[in-house]
Amino acid sequence: MVVERVFIQKPDIMELRGQGFSCVDMHVHSNYSDGLNRVETILRKAEKKGFGVAVTDHNEIKGALRADFLNRNVLLIPGIELSSTEGPDLLFYFQGFNDLLEFYNKHVHQRRHKKDPFTRLNMSFFEMLDLGNSYNCVMSLAHPY
């Protein structure tokens, strides 16, 4: 038996929360990469609307760490979007901000070509997958189509 679980409609966040679900925007960019909004603005909107966020800037964690530092009443998922040498981007989500920080410091920071978060990392897509498999994290294609 197949149950249809994909809904193409605006979610009723309050109804979903009443059912025990948490709504989270899992792919948010801040002004630390190619987003237009400051972290403070992202958190203010999320708090007002009642959903969580994962600040997943390109090859950068300053936005995610800033969100954690501000410690608003918003569910935060520690994350980052990495850009491989071949082109596909991969999202990484961690259980805690310390895990994200360790991952970034050990594997991402030194592989950035410049301070520009838009440049591709000196890392293949398969290297990224291998790194992610060595951490307790969830990986997802950022732009599957």
C-alpha positions as CSV (number, residue, x, y, z in Angstrom):
1,M,0.0,0.0,0.0
2,V,1.4,3.4,-1.0
3,V,0.5,6.4,1.0
4,E,0.7,9.8,-0.7
5,R,2.8,12.1,1.6
6,V,3.8,15.0,-0.7
7,F,1.5,18.1,-0.5
8,I,1.9,20.9,-3.0
9,Q,0.3,23.7,-1.0
10,K,1.2,26.3,1.6
11,P,1.6,24.5,4.9
12,D,-0.5,25.4,7.9
13,I,2.4,25.7,10.4
14,M,0.2,26.0,13.4
15,E,-1.8,22.9,12.5
16,L,1.4,20.9,11.9
17,R,2.9,22.0,15.2
18,G,-0.3,21.0,16.9
19,Q,0.2,17.5,15.4
20,G,3.8,17.4,16.9
21,F,5.7,18.3,13.8
22,S,8.4,21.0,13.5
23,C,8.5,23.0,10.3
24,V,12.1,23.9,9.2
25,D,13.4,25.7,6.2
26,M,16.4,23.4,5.6
27,H,18.2,25.5,3.0
28,V,18.7,29.2,3.9
29,H,21.5,31.4,2.8
30,S,22.5,34.5,4.7
31,N,24.5,37.6,3.6
32,Y,27.6,35.6,4.6
33,S,27.3,33.9,1.2
34,D,24.7,34.6,-1.6
35,G,21.7,35.4,0.6
36,L,20.3,39.0,0.9
37,N,19.3,38.8,4.5
38,R,21.2,39.2,7.7
39,V,21.0,36.4,10.2
40,E,19.1,38.6,12.6
41,T,16.4,39.1,9.9
42,I,16.2,35.4,9.1
43,L,15.7,34.6,12.8
44,R,13.2,37.3,13.4
45,K,11.0,36.1,10.5
46,A,11.4,32.4,11.5
47,E,10.3,33.3,15.1
48,K,7.4,35.4,13.9
49,K,6.2,32.6,11.5
50,G,6.9,29.8,13.9
51,F,9.4,27.7,11.9
52,G,13.0,26.6,12.3
53,V,15.9,27.2,10.0
54,A,19.1,25.7,8.8
55,V,21.5,28.5,7.8
56,T,23.4,26.6,5.0
57,D,25.7,29.2,3.4
58,H,28.0,28.2,0.6
59,N,31.4,26.9,2.0
60,E,30.9,29.1,5.1
61,I,29.6,28.6,8.6
62,K,29.7,32.2,10.0
63,G,26.0,32.6,9.4
64,A,25.1,29.4,11.2
65,L,27.4,30.3,14.1
66,R,25.9,33.8,14.3
67,A,22.4,32.2,14.5
68,D,23.5,30.0,17.3
69,F,25.2,32.9,19.1
70,L,22.0,35.0,18.9
71,N,20.1,32.1,20.5
72,R,16.6,33.2,19.6
73,N,13.5,31.0,20.3
74,V,14.0,29.3,16.9
75,L,14.8,25.7,16.2
76,L,18.2,25.7,14.5
77,I,19.7,22.9,12.5
78,P,23.5,23.3,12.1
79,G,24.4,23.0,8.5
80,I,26.6,24.1,5.5
81,E,26.3,23.8,1.7
82,L,29.6,22.7,0.0
83,S,30.4,23.2,-3.6
84,S,32.4,20.4,-5.3
85,T,34.9,20.7,-8.0
86,E,32.6,18.9,-10.5
87,G,29.6,21.2,-9.8
88,P,27.1,19.5,-7.6
89,D,26.5,21.1,-4.2
90,L,25.9,19.0,-1.1
91,L,24.2,20.0,2.1
92,F,25.4,18.7,5.4
93,Y,23.3,18.8,8.6
94,F,24.8,18.1,12.0
95,Q,23.4,17.3,15.5
96,G,25.3,20.1,17.1
97,F,27.2,23.3,16.3
98,N,30.4,21.9,17.7
99,D,30.2,19.0,15.2
100,L,29.7,21.6,12.4
101,L,32.6,23.7,13.6
102,E,34.9,20.6,13.8
103,F,33.9,19.5,10.3
104,Y,34.5,23.0,8.9
105,N,37.8,23.5,10.6
106,K,39.2,20.1,9.7
107,H,37.9,19.7,6.2
108,V,36.6,22.9,4.6
109,H,38.4,26.0,5.7
110,Q,41.8,25.1,4.2
111,R,40.2,23.9,0.9
112,R,38.6,27.3,0.1
113,H,40.4,29.0,-2.7
114,K,39.8,32.5,-1.4
115,K,37.6,34.2,1.2
116,D,34.9,34.2,-1.5
117,P,32.2,31.6,-0.5
118,F,31.1,31.3,-4.2
119,T,34.2,29.6,-5.4
120,R,34.3,25.8,-5.6
121,L,36.1,23.9,-3.0
122,N,39.2,22.0,-3.9
123,M,37.3,18.8,-3.1
124,S,35.4,16.3,-5.3
125,F,31.8,15.3,-4.8
126,F,32.9,11.8,-3.8
127,E,35.4,13.2,-1.3
128,M,32.6,15.1,0.3
129,L,30.4,12.0,0.5
130,D,33.3,10.1,2.1
131,L,33.8,12.9,4.7
132,G,30.1,13.0,5.5
133,N,30.1,9.3,6.0
134,S,32.8,9.7,8.7
135,Y,30.5,12.1,10.7
136,N,27.2,11.7,12.3
137,C,25.4,13.9,9.8
138,V,22.7,13.9,7.2
139,M,23.7,14.8,3.6
140,S,21.4,15.9,0.8
141,L,21.8,17.2,-2.7
142,A,21.2,20.9,-2.6
143,H,19.8,21.3,-6.2
144,P,18.9,17.8,-7.5
145,Y,17.5,19.1,-10.7
